[in-house]
Amino acid sequence: MERKIKKKEKQVSVTFFSKQKVSCPVCKKDFEKEELMSGGGRLIAGPLTDELRRTYEPSVKYGTLYPLTYAIGACPSCHIGLLWEDFDIKLDDKSINLILDDEGERIESVQAIFPHYNFGRKRTLLDGAAAYYLALLTYEKLPASISPTIKKAQISLRLAWVCTDLHTELPNRNYDYISQLFYRKALFFYQESLLYEMNNTEEITGIKSFGPDIDKNYGYDGVIYLSGLLELKYGQTEDPILRLKKLDEYKRAIARVFGLGKSSKEKPGPLLELSRELYDTFSAILKDASNVDFTPSDDEGDDE
């Protein structure tokens, strides 16, 4: 009888664990860092969105990959999250104690939105989302010296993107709604970081890359652009006068930064084009609104 030998299918690897372990600055324990392999046609770059997010086309061999999943660190022992470059920071005892004392609440908050996350396995999209949310909660306990506000802005925006990806994978779990909440958090933190920078409350320069994605650093100009874009998309609409005032402020800010769309070798091309489009959108909205009378009529607000 002829014996049939089944050939084992070769497993396709998309990540690897780096040889050097990462030391947690809070609990001092070491853990492995999982990184995404980028060669061999794993990542096929697609278009850039208006939010400066780099999209990727699915690969026939590797399927859909989510690079952002691996761009944040999370300690499996004390459940903190940090941008990878911040695992080298030295924290004072006060900050460490604040974070450790908050561990239970942090885990509970994350599990309420991203249940069953597990940092003891190869990272999934859900684990990546949990890591970002842990980071958002961790930076709330960190001092102004490491620029936590701009980092919370970047993390919130990435978390909104990851939740959008989760909605694609798990359409019945309301991650599209959760994504909107994190977009609004991103709007708040981006605008707060600019305010803190202006009044010298907190420097914005304590972040290694302004991102917002991991493929390109759009710098401080990108922060101004995103603040205006997020205001347009997710800003309040209950007070139309205040909304128009905000849009006008960002129209002027973008005009100052980008010279009303004039070309500049110092500014990234895509950001220049997107900023010009945003400026034109603001101009059109403000022009249309100039013919609208927002003055309350005589019977509005009359309690009698």
Buried (B, 14 or more C-beta within 10 A) or exposed (E): EEEEEEEEEEEEEBBEEEEEEBEBBBBEEEBBBBEBEEEEEBBEEEEBEBBBBBEBEEBEEBEEBBBBBBBBBBBBBBBBBBBBEBBEBEBEEEBBEBBBEBBEEBBEBBEEBBEEBEBEEEBBBBBBBBBBBBBBBBBBBBBEEBBBBBBBBBBBBBBBBBBBBBBEEEEEBEBEEBBBBBBBBBBBBBBBBBEBBEEEEBBBEBBEBBBBBBEBBBBBBBBBBBBBBBBBEBBEEEEEEEBBEBBBBBBEBBBEBBEEBEEEEEBBEBBBEBBBEBBEBBBEBBEEBEEEEEEEEEEEEEEE
